[in-house]
Amino acid sequence: MNDLTDYSIFTHKHDLLIFISSIYTAGMAKLKCSDYGFECDYVAEGQIEDVIVEFGKHTEEVHGIDYSKEALMQFILRKK
């Protein structure tokens, strides 16, 4: 997770604590296009970094939206 070590993306200490606990406890995440307004059945599920890469690639290639890794991490944090 070398690309995600900039902790300034966390606007609240609570978000950072949730992020850290999610890595050390489950380390798993799930993002669904339908949760973000797309009429699409795509689901990325697995290790956090893999989900970020897979979901980001899908949204860029299929929906034409290039989300940053930081934005996708915020999606994951807000789901917890």
N, CA and C atoms as an extended XYZ file, in Angstrom:
240
Properties=species:S:1:pos:R:3:atomname:S:1:resname:S:1:resid:I:1 pbc="F F F"
N         0.818       -1.183        0.000 N   MET     1
C         0.000        0.000        0.000 CA  MET     1
C         0.863        1.249        0.000 C   MET     1
N         1.972        1.184       -0.673 N   ASN     2
C         2.876        2.322       -0.708 CA  ASN     2
C         2.228        3.576       -1.273 C   ASN     2
N         1.305        3.423       -2.207 N   ASP     3
C         0.670        4.579       -2.830 CA  ASP     3
C        -0.305        5.292       -1.902 C   ASP     3
N        -0.685        4.674       -0.793 N   LEU     4
C        -1.725        5.235        0.062 CA  LEU     4
C        -1.201        5.680        1.423 C   LEU     4
N         0.081        5.995        1.516 N   THR     5
C         0.642        6.351        2.814 CA  THR     5
C         0.550        7.839        3.125 C   THR     5
N        -0.080        8.617        2.294 N   ASP     6
C        -0.282       10.037        2.571 CA  ASP     6
C        -1.536       10.178        3.427 C   ASP     6
N        -1.340       10.250        4.742 N   TYR     7
C        -2.468       10.270        5.663 CA  TYR     7
C        -3.185       11.614        5.699 C   TYR     7
N        -2.719       12.595        4.924 N   SER     8
C        -3.396       13.890        4.888 CA  SER     8
C        -4.756       13.796        4.202 C   SER     8
N        -5.038       12.676        3.537 N   ILE     9
C        -6.347       12.511        2.897 CA  ILE     9
C        -7.451       12.347        3.926 C   ILE     9
N        -7.076       12.060        5.167 N   PHE    10
C        -8.073       11.861        6.206 CA  PHE    10
C        -8.355       13.189        6.886 C   PHE    10
N        -9.571       13.658        6.754 N   THR    11
C        -9.927       14.961        7.301 CA  THR    11
C       -10.260       14.895        8.784 C   THR    11
N       -10.557       13.712        9.281 N   HIS    12
C       -10.872       13.542       10.693 CA  HIS    12
C       -10.063       12.378       11.253 C   HIS    12
N        -9.624       12.497       12.487 N   LYS    13
C        -8.876       11.412       13.119 CA  LYS    13
C        -9.692       10.127       13.136 C   LYS    13
N       -11.006       10.273       13.267 N   HIS    14
C       -11.888        9.102       13.291 CA  HIS    14
C       -11.756        8.296       11.993 C   HIS    14
N       -11.693        8.984       10.841 N   ASP    15
C       -11.536        8.293        9.561 CA  ASP    15
C       -10.219        7.533        9.505 C   ASP    15
N        -9.159        8.145       10.010 N   LEU    16
C        -7.856        7.486       10.026 CA  LEU    16
C        -7.897        6.244       10.901 C   LEU    16
N        -8.530        6.329       12.057 N   LEU    17
C        -8.624        5.168       12.942 CA  LEU    17
C        -9.429        4.047       12.300 C   LEU    17
N       -10.506        4.388       11.624 N   ILE    18
C       -11.294        3.369       10.929 CA  ILE    18
C       -10.449        2.718        9.840 C   ILE    18
N        -9.711        3.537        9.112 N   PHE    19
C        -8.853        3.020        8.049 CA  PHE    19
C        -7.824        2.045        8.610 C   PHE    19
N        -7.139        2.447        9.652 N   ILE    20
C        -6.108        1.591       10.249 CA  ILE    20
C        -6.715        0.299       10.775 C   ILE    20
N        -7.837        0.398       11.456 N   SER    21
C        -8.451       -0.817       11.997 CA  SER    21
C        -8.933       -1.731       10.882 C   SER    21
N        -9.384       -1.169        9.778 N   SER    22
C        -9.850       -2.017        8.676 CA  SER    22
C        -8.695       -2.772        8.031 C   SER    22
N        -7.530       -2.159        8.000 N   ILE    23
C        -6.369       -2.843        7.431 CA  ILE    23
C        -5.912       -3.973        8.339 C   ILE    23
N        -5.858       -3.707        9.618 N   TYR    24
C        -5.312       -4.701       10.532 CA  TYR    24
C        -6.327       -5.746       10.972 C   TYR    24
N        -7.609       -5.506       10.788 N   THR    25
C        -8.585       -6.525       11.172 CA  THR    25
C        -9.025       -7.321        9.953 C   THR    25
N        -9.768       -6.730        9.098 N   ALA    26
C       -10.281       -7.477        7.954 CA  ALA    26
C        -9.441       -7.261        6.702 C   ALA    26
N        -9.098       -6.012        6.421 N   GLY    27
C        -8.348       -5.709        5.211 CA  GLY    27
C        -9.149       -5.937        3.943 C   GLY    27
N       -10.446       -6.106        4.092 N   MET    28
C       -11.301       -6.404        2.952 CA  MET    28
C       -12.220       -5.215        2.672 C   MET    28
N       -12.619       -5.102        1.410 N   ALA    29
C       -13.519       -4.022        1.020 CA  ALA    29
C       -14.405       -4.506       -0.120 C   ALA    29
N       -15.482       -3.763       -0.334 N   LYS    30
C       -16.413       -4.077       -1.418 CA  LYS    30
C       -16.988       -2.770       -1.934 C   LYS    30
N       -16.865       -2.541       -3.229 N   LEU    31
C       -17.453       -1.368       -3.865 CA  LEU    31
C       -18.334       -1.834       -5.015 C   LEU    31
N       -19.544       -1.271       -5.085 N   LYS    32
C       -20.500       -1.614       -6.139 CA  LYS    32
C       -20.852       -0.350       -6.913 C   LYS    32
N       -20.842       -0.446       -8.222 N   CYS    33
C       -21.207        0.704       -9.051 CA  CYS    33
C       -22.585        1.239       -8.697 C   CYS    33
N       -23.511        0.343       -8.441 N   SER    34
C       -24.886        0.771       -8.156 CA  SER    34
C       -24.981        1.637       -6.905 C   SER    34
N       -24.009        1.514       -5.987 N   ASP    35
C       -23.997        2.355       -4.786 CA  ASP    35
C       -23.630        3.804       -5.097 C   ASP    35
N       -23.081        4.047       -6.292 N   TYR    36
C       -22.602        5.386       -6.633 CA  TYR    36
C       -23.333        5.970       -7.841 C   TYR    36
N       -24.560        5.490       -8.064 N   GLY    37
C       -25.418        6.094       -9.069 CA  GLY    37
C       -25.316        5.525      -10.468 C   GLY    37
N       -24.520        4.489      -10.655 N   PHE    38
C       -24.404        3.882      -11.976 CA  PHE    38
C       -25.422        2.756      -12.122 C   PHE    38
N       -26.009        2.646      -13.293 N   GLU    39
C       -26.888        1.512      -13.588 CA  GLU    39
C       -25.997        0.391      -14.102 C   GLU    39
N       -25.308       -0.250      -13.172 N   CYS    40
C       -24.275       -1.221      -13.500 CA  CYS    40
C       -24.187       -2.224      -12.355 C   CYS    40
N       -24.030       -3.489      -12.692 N   ASP    41
C       -23.971       -4.545      -11.680 CA  ASP    41
C       -22.554       -4.864      -11.215 C   ASP    41
N       -21.556       -4.084      -11.662 N   TYR    42
C       -20.166       -4.398      -11.326 CA  TYR    42
C       -19.919       -4.293       -9.820 C   TYR    42
N       -19.172       -5.268       -9.288 N   VAL    43
C       -18.779       -5.286       -7.878 CA  VAL    43
C       -17.301       -5.641       -7.808 C   VAL    43
N       -16.536       -4.857       -7.064 N   ALA    44
C       -15.141       -5.180       -6.769 CA  ALA    44
C       -15.086       -5.545       -5.295 C   ALA    44
N       -14.545       -6.718       -5.004 N   GLU    45
C       -14.506       -7.194       -3.622 CA  GLU    45
C       -13.191       -7.918       -3.380 C   GLU    45
N       -12.583       -7.656       -2.216 N   GLY    46
C       -11.333       -8.320       -1.870 CA  GLY    46
C       -10.480       -7.433       -0.986 C   GLY    46
N        -9.165       -7.593       -1.106 N   GLN    47
C        -8.227       -6.776       -0.349 CA  GLN    47
C        -8.391       -5.312       -0.762 C   GLN    47
N        -8.233       -4.417        0.188 N   ILE    48
C        -8.499       -2.993       -0.039 CA  ILE    48
C        -7.772       -2.452       -1.263 C   ILE    48
N        -6.474       -2.685       -1.354 N   GLU    49
C        -5.724       -2.119       -2.478 CA  GLU    49
C        -6.190       -2.709       -3.809 C   GLU    49
N        -6.508       -3.995       -3.834 N   ASP    50
C        -7.006       -4.623       -5.062 CA  ASP    50
C        -8.347       -4.028       -5.477 C   ASP    50
N        -9.214       -3.794       -4.511 N   VAL    51
C       -10.528       -3.205       -4.799 CA  VAL    51
C       -10.355       -1.805       -5.372 C   VAL    51
N        -9.459       -1.030       -4.799 N   ILE    52
C        -9.214        0.327       -5.294 CA  ILE    52
C        -8.751        0.290       -6.746 C   ILE    52
N        -7.807       -0.589       -7.052 N   VAL    53
C        -7.287       -0.692       -8.421 CA  VAL    53
C        -8.374       -1.184       -9.377 C   VAL    53
N        -9.065       -2.259       -9.007 N   GLU    54
C       -10.080       -2.853       -9.884 CA  GLU    54
C       -11.268       -1.914      -10.116 C   GLU    54
N       -11.773       -1.316       -9.046 N   PHE    55
C       -12.929       -0.424       -9.182 CA  PHE    55
C       -12.535        0.824       -9.972 C   PHE    55
N       -11.355        1.360       -9.696 N   GLY    56
C       -10.876        2.531      -10.426 CA  GLY    56
C       -10.720        2.256      -11.912 C   GLY    56
N       -10.155        1.103      -12.241 N   LYS    57
C        -9.987        0.723      -13.642 CA  LYS    57
C       -11.352        0.567      -14.320 C   LYS    57
N       -12.272       -0.087      -13.645 N   HIS    58
C       -13.617       -0.286      -14.204 CA  HIS    58
C       -14.328        1.044      -14.449 C   HIS    58
N       -14.335        1.924      -13.449 N   THR    59
C       -15.076        3.182      -13.615 CA  THR    59
C       -14.468        4.047      -14.715 C   THR    59
N       -13.145        3.972      -14.876 N   GLU    60
C       -12.518        4.753      -15.943 CA  GLU    60
C       -12.840        4.165      -17.318 C   GLU    60
N       -12.688        2.851      -17.454 N   GLU    61
C       -12.890        2.212      -18.758 CA  GLU    61
C       -14.363        2.153      -19.175 C   GLU    61
N       -15.248        1.870      -18.242 N   VAL    62
C       -16.657        1.659      -18.588 CA  VAL    62
C       -17.489        2.934      -18.468 C   VAL    62
N       -17.229        3.728      -17.424 N   HIS    63
C       -18.059        4.898      -17.154 CA  HIS    63
C       -17.371        6.222      -17.492 C   HIS    63
N       -16.078        6.172      -17.840 N   GLY    64
C       -15.355        7.376      -18.222 CA  GLY    64
C       -15.026        8.309      -17.072 C   GLY    64
N       -14.986        7.768      -15.847 N   ILE    65
C       -14.678        8.586      -14.673 CA  ILE    65
C       -13.393        8.069      -14.039 C   ILE    65
N       -12.424        8.959      -13.898 N   ASP    66
C       -11.122        8.599      -13.331 CA  ASP    66
C       -11.061        9.056      -11.876 C   ASP    66
N       -11.460        8.170      -10.957 N   TYR    67
C       -11.390        8.480       -9.531 CA  TYR    67
C        -9.951        8.322       -9.043 C   TYR    67
N        -9.499        9.229       -8.195 N   SER    68
C        -8.176        9.078       -7.589 CA  SER    68
C        -8.220        7.954       -6.555 C   SER    68
N        -7.064        7.419       -6.214 N   LYS    69
C        -6.998        6.380       -5.178 CA  LYS    69
C        -7.514        6.920       -3.848 C   LYS    69
N        -7.247        8.189       -3.599 N   GLU    70
C        -7.719        8.805       -2.361 CA  GLU    70
C        -9.244        8.869       -2.312 C   GLU    70
N        -9.852        9.206       -3.437 N   ALA    71
C       -11.321        9.263       -3.487 CA  ALA    71
C       -11.919        7.879       -3.265 C   ALA    71
N       -11.325        6.866       -3.880 N   LEU    72
C       -11.824        5.504       -3.700 CA  LEU    72
C       -11.638        5.038       -2.263 C   LEU    72
N       -10.549        5.447       -1.623 N   MET    73
C       -10.346        5.104       -0.214 CA  MET    73
C       -11.429        5.750        0.642 C   MET    73
N       -11.812        6.971        0.313 N   GLN    74
C       -12.891        7.633        1.045 CA  GLN    74
C       -14.212        6.883        0.856 C   GLN    74
N       -14.457        6.372       -0.347 N   PHE    75
C       -15.659        5.555       -0.571 CA  PHE    75
C       -15.666        4.378        0.396 C   PHE    75
N       -14.521        3.710        0.514 N   ILE    76
C       -14.410        2.536        1.392 CA  ILE    76
C       -14.605        2.936        2.846 C   ILE    76
N       -13.973        4.015        3.261 N   LEU    77
C       -14.081        4.461        4.655 CA  LEU    77
C       -15.518        4.808        5.020 C   LEU    77
N       -16.222        5.425        4.114 N   ARG    78
C       -17.594        5.847        4.413 CA  ARG    78
C       -18.570        4.683        4.451 C   ARG    78
N       -18.183        3.549        3.900 N   LYS    79
C       -19.046        2.368        3.926 CA  LYS    79
C       -18.925        1.610        5.242 C   LYS    79
N       -17.869        1.838        5.971 N   LYS    80
C       -17.619        1.068        7.209 CA  LYS    80
C       -18.433        1.605        8.349 C   LYS    80
